[in-house]
Amino acid sequence: MNVSCSADRDNLRFNWTSDLNTLSHLENRTSTLILYKDHHGKVTCSVENHVSRDHITTELQPCP
């Protein structure tokens, strides 16, 4: 299962968390997280730079 997050700014830092555990930390304009097909629960993508920060959370269901 792939989950993507993107933003259009410079010097971005992405941080993926699931149930408060850090999954990945990347610096880029886009970030794709690859998860096991049975992963479920909330996944949050946080993105920040020196000017601002934002995040989005989605609830994942396991693949059938």
N, C-alpha and C positions, 0 to 999 in steps of 0.2 A: 504494500500500500504506500503510495506517495502522497505527501502533503506539502503544498507549496505556499510560500509567503514572499511578497515582493513590495518594494517601495522605490520611489523615484527621487532620491536625494544622494548627496555625496557622503563618503566616509561612514557608511552604515555598519552597524554591528547587530547581528541577529542572534537571538537566544531562544532555543526551543525548550519548553518544559512540559512535563506530564506528571500530574499529581505531585507537583512541587519538586520533582527530580529533574535536573538538567540533562537534556538529551543531546544537545549540540550547541556549539557557539561558533558562528561564522562571520566573516566580514566580506560583504559583497552587495550587489543590488538585488539579488534574488537568492532564495534559500529553499532547497527541497529536502525534506526529511523522508527517509525510507524506513518504514516500520514493518514488523512482522504482520502477516495477514490477520492474525488473531488479536492484534493490539486494539484495545478499546479504552474508553474513558476520555477525559478532557485533555486536549493538547493546546498549548498556548505558544504563539509566536510573538516575541517582543522584538522591536527594532528601535534603535536609537542612534543619534549622532550628537554632535556638540550643541545643536540647537534645540532638538526636541526628542520625544520618545512616544511610542504608541504600542499597542498590543491587540491581538485578536485571539479569541479562544473558540475552539470548536469541539463538539462532542463526537467522538468516533465510535462507530459500531463495528464489531468484527465482521469480516467477510463470511458469507455463507459457505 
